[in-house]
Amino acid sequence: MTTRASDTQTARVVPLRPQQAPRPVPEPREPLLRDVVGGVLRRERLTQGRTLKDVAEAARISVPYLSELERGRKEASSEVLAAAARALGLGLGDVLSLVQRELVAVHSTVGRSRTATAGRYGGLCLAA
């Protein structure tokens, strides 16, 4: 019996997808201010059980614009932010205080070193 050359060769497996090295886990980044402000506005609105339309009408801004603010897609001017706060029964300072609390919480989990200024104000300082 003769042996064929192909019988003595081992089968070679070619992967369909090339092997990739595992991606390094990126460091958590601090959120953008507009994302935090939008999240605070949305949470307050939902806590009150109100609709976008209701709050937008009370603030005298369009529903799509308020939606964009809540999703962090638009930066709110101080006038618009104050109007949205009033529509939610809050003051501008109340909204900024909620934003500051959230930023401090995120800041402590990101692991950034605290500066002397940050320590003096308990994490961060927002001025209106």
NORWORA-V625736 format. One record per helix or strand. SS is the DSSP state (@ for helix, = for strand). FROM is the first residue (numbers start at 1). LEN is the number of residues. If there is no record, write none. Layout:
SS|FROM|LEN + SS|FROM|LEN
//
This chain:
@|5|4 + @|33|15 + @|52|8 + @|63|8 + @|78|10 + @|92|19 + @|116|5
//
